[in-house]
Every structure is written in structure tokens, then in C-alpha cells.
Amino acid sequence: MPERHWIEALPPLAGQTVTVRGWVTTTRSSGKIAFVVVRDGTGLMQAVLSKRDVGSGAWDSFEKLTQETSVEITGVVRVEPRAPGGVEMQTADLRILGPSPDFPITPKEHGTAFLFEHRHLWLRSKQQVAIARVRHEVIEAIRDFFHQRHFTLVDTPILTGSIGEHAGTLFSVDYFDLGKAYLAQTGQLYVEAAAA
């Protein structure tokens, strides 16, 4: 497999042939020229396919693309401010790594109930990715703050065999053949022991 390049690292590679792997965001075609917008978690890139310049295999692959299909694209990088992400690739080859035939979340508006039903896929949307990145930065800053002051992070068990002070009704689960375990409502007992 060719070396993979991240989309965010493409601008300095203008003029070079590289390979990018990612997920199809959108496609459009005018018959002889096609455009595929791909994201890889670091950014967006537009791939341009010319029917006469790519092999029939790459063009056939383009015609099978659906939203969220995972692809590998090889081509020459070009900085293009008008393209999504500011970079485009003159495609030499396009290969489908994993099809996505029935991706339910399309670019149109969806209701909250529908999006919560498909939450695991909704997390790929721009808004949800932006929220996750902000949360990550905030959590990282808090962790760094306490780490610099010599605090120790203590992760307490999710399942426990006992109850914390003032805990209400416990949610119990069968824990293999070892009896009942309870969904922890507090990590208090463990944190108190770790703080000693």
C-alpha cells in the first residue's frame, strides 16, 4: 500500500503525487469531469477526475461512490483556494476501500429524533465534530492544569459490588457467574481510598 498522507499536510506537497485515504462527503459530475470531496479527520480535500485522464477502473469506482464510502485516492496535489479545504488533487487513481450503500444521514435537514436514532453516524457531521474538538481541548486543558500541580487522575470502576454513601436505587446486572454487579453511581469510595 502506498504511504498515506493526511489532508491537513497537503499544501506544502503541491506538485507532488500523494495518496490520501478518507470518506466521501459529496460528489458531482458534469459528464467528463467529476469532483469528489473527501475528509480524513484532519480536513477536506477536493479530488478532480477527468474521464480521459483516469483509467476506466477509477471512473467506474467514481460512479459507485455514495456518501461516507471510504476511498483511497492517488494524484497530484494542487493548492486551490476555491476548493473545499483549499486543496485539490488531480486524480490518477481512485479505489473504493469500503462502500457505504445506505448511509441514512443525507445533507438535507433532519429532525432531532431521527438524528438521535442515528447518533453513532451523526457524530461524523461538521457540527458534532466541532463540538467534540472543543470538548477535547477543554478536557485537555483541565487535565494539563491538574497534572502540572501534581494531581493524579483516578478512574473508578463503572461496575461495582457495593454502594456509595447516600446512593439511591442501583441498576444491577448479572456479572458472568460471579453474581450481581451494580452500575456505579459514584466513585466516592475509590477516590477516598486513593486520596489516603
C-alpha positions, 0 to 999 in steps of 0.5 A: 500500500502506498504511504498515506498522507493526511489532508491537513499536510497537503499544501506544502506537497503541491506538485507532488503525487500523494495518496490520501485515504478518507470518506466521501462527503459529496460528489458531482459530475458534469459528464467528463469531469467529476469532483469528489470531496473527501475528509480524513479527520484532519480536513477536506480535500477536493479530488478532480477526475477527468474521464480521459485522464483516469483509467476506466477502473477509477471512473467506474469506482467514481460512479459507485461512490455514495456518501461516507464510502471510504476511498483511497485516492492517488494524484497530484496535489494542487493548492486551490483556494476555491476548493473545499479545504483549499486543496485539490488533487488531480486524480490518477487513481481512485479505489473504493476501500469500503462502500457505504450503500445506505448511509441514512444521514443525507445533507438535507435537514433532519429532525432531532429524533431521527438524528438521535436514532442515528447518533453513532453516524451523526457524530461524523457531521461538521457540527458534532465534530466541532463540538467534540474538538472543543470538548477535547481541548477543554478536557485537555486543558483541565487535565494539563492544569491538574497534572502540572500541580501534581494531581493524579487522575483516578478512574473508578470502576463503572461496575461495582459490588457495593454502594456509595454513601447516600446512593439511591436505587442501583441498576444491577446486572448479572456479572458472568457467574460471579453474581450481581454487579451494580452500575456505579453511581459514584466513585466516592469510595475509590477516590477516598481510598486513593486520596489516603 
